[in-house]
Amino acid sequence: MAPLLLWLLLQADLLSPHGEKATVLIFTRTDCPISNRYAPEIQRLYRKYSAERVNFRLVYPERDLSEEAMQQHRREYGYPMPALLDPAHAYVSRAHARTTPEAAVFANGQLVYHGRIDDRYIDLTRAKQQADKHDLEEALSAVLAGKSPAIHETRAIGCAIEDLE
């Protein structure tokens, strides 16, 4: 089977419903300080919502990242959820992701939210002590309540996902 076709089948399989209420893709980079600072919040959300049948995946869109380096990053930052490499940006495209960290929520195979995790970062150089708005958590709460998130897209602040050349 051609590699692109296999990749698309795997992508469709992960984002297709299999009894979970939602699938959350968290786009991260090993070299992004803002992504790395979000590790505790991502872990908290995973612990809270994975018990509610929400499927989480870390997605690494770095072109040349090895499986070994990805696993090392997961261990270093204490990520308990599964992760995958996305060097061809199949998940990046499907989620319309542009930045790390950025979240995408799929319900019933459809993208219902993508953007920031919360509003802690004002810009690349300024962060608040704590977030006032928890966009990802609000989107997940809506989906679990059988509703569409009130906000479908927000602008994430962080490191750019490099375009493929």
C-alpha positions in Angstrom: 0.0 0.0 0.0 1.3 3.5 -0.8 2.6 5.4 2.2 0.3 8.4 1.7 -2.8 6.1 1.4 -1.8 4.2 4.5 -1.3 7.5 6.4 -4.7 8.7 5.3 -6.4 5.5 6.5 -4.7 5.7 9.9 -5.7 9.3 10.1 -9.3 8.5 9.3 -9.3 5.7 11.8 -8.0 7.8 14.7 -10.5 10.6 14.1 -13.4 8.4 13.4 -15.7 7.6 16.3 -14.9 4.3 18.2 -17.1 4.8 21.3 -15.2 7.8 22.6 -17.1 11.0 23.1 -14.3 13.1 21.6 -10.7 12.9 20.3 -8.3 15.7 21.3 -5.1 16.3 19.4 -2.6 18.5 21.2 0.1 19.8 18.8 3.4 20.2 20.5 7.1 20.6 19.7 10.1 19.4 21.6 11.8 22.8 21.2 8.9 25.1 22.0 9.2 26.7 25.4 5.5 27.7 25.5 4.4 24.2 24.6 6.7 22.7 27.3 5.3 25.1 29.9 1.8 23.8 29.1 2.7 20.2 30.1 1.1 20.3 33.6 -2.1 21.7 32.2 -2.3 19.2 29.4 -1.7 16.4 32.0 -4.5 17.8 34.2 -6.9 17.9 31.3 -5.9 14.3 30.2 -6.5 13.0 33.8 -9.8 14.8 34.1 -11.3 13.9 30.6 -9.8 10.6 29.6 -12.0 9.0 32.3 -15.0 10.6 30.5 -14.1 8.7 27.3 -12.1 11.5 25.7 -9.2 10.2 23.6 -6.1 12.3 23.8 -3.0 12.3 21.5 0.0 14.4 21.5 1.0 15.3 17.9 4.5 16.2 17.0 4.6 18.0 13.6 8.4 18.3 13.4 9.7 16.9 10.1 12.9 15.3 11.3 11.9 14.2 14.8 12.6 10.6 15.5 10.4 8.2 17.4 13.1 8.0 20.1 13.3 11.8 20.5 9.5 12.0 20.7 9.4 9.3 23.4 12.2 11.1 25.3 10.3 14.3 25.3 7.2 12.6 26.6 9.2 11.1 29.5 10.9 14.3 30.2 7.7 16.3 30.5 5.6 13.5 32.1 3.1 13.0 29.4 0.9 10.0 30.1 -1.1 10.0 26.8 -0.1 8.4 23.6 1.8 10.4 21.0 2.4 10.3 17.3 4.7 11.8 14.7 3.1 13.9 12.0 6.0 14.8 9.6 3.7 14.9 6.6 1.3 17.2 8.4 -1.8 15.1 7.8 -3.2 15.9 11.3 -2.0 19.5 11.1 -4.0 19.9 7.9 -7.1 18.1 9.2 -7.1 20.2 12.4 -6.0 23.5 10.7 -3.2 23.8 13.3 -0.7 26.5 12.9 1.0 26.8 16.3 2.2 24.8 19.2 0.7 24.3 21.6 -2.6 24.1 19.9 -5.6 21.8 20.5 -8.1 20.3 18.1 -11.3 18.6 19.3 -13.1 16.1 17.1 -16.5 14.8 17.9 -18.2 12.2 15.7 -15.3 12.6 13.3 -15.8 16.3 12.9 -13.6 19.2 14.0 -15.6 21.1 16.5 -12.9 23.3 18.1 -9.3 24.3 17.4 -7.1 26.8 19.0 -5.5 27.7 22.3 -5.7 25.6 25.4 -6.4 28.7 27.5 -5.7 32.5 27.5 -2.6 32.4 29.7 -0.4 33.8 27.0 -1.1 37.4 25.8 1.7 37.2 23.2 5.0 35.4 22.7 6.7 37.4 25.5 3.9 38.0 28.0 2.0 35.5 30.1 -0.6 36.0 32.9 -0.1 34.3 36.2 -3.1 32.2 35.5 -5.7 31.8 32.7 -9.0 33.5 32.8 -10.6 31.6 30.0 -10.1 27.8 29.6 -11.1 27.3 25.9 -10.2 23.7 25.5 -11.9 22.7 28.8 -15.0 24.6 27.8 -15.1 22.9 24.4 -14.8 19.5 26.1 -17.5 20.3 28.6 -19.8 21.2 25.8 -19.1 18.1 23.8 -19.6 15.9 26.9 -23.0 17.6 27.5 -24.0 16.8 23.9 -23.7 20.4 22.7 -21.5 22.1 20.2 -18.8 24.3 21.7 -19.9 28.0 21.9 -16.5 29.0 20.4 -15.2 26.9 17.5 -11.8 28.6 17.0 -9.4 30.7 18.9 -5.9 31.9 18.1 -3.1 30.0 19.8 0.0 31.7 21.0 3.3 29.8 20.7 5.8 28.4 18.1 4.8 28.2 14.5 4.4 24.9 12.8 6.8 25.0 10.0 5.4 24.6 6.4 6.5 21.6 4.4 8.8 22.5 1.6 
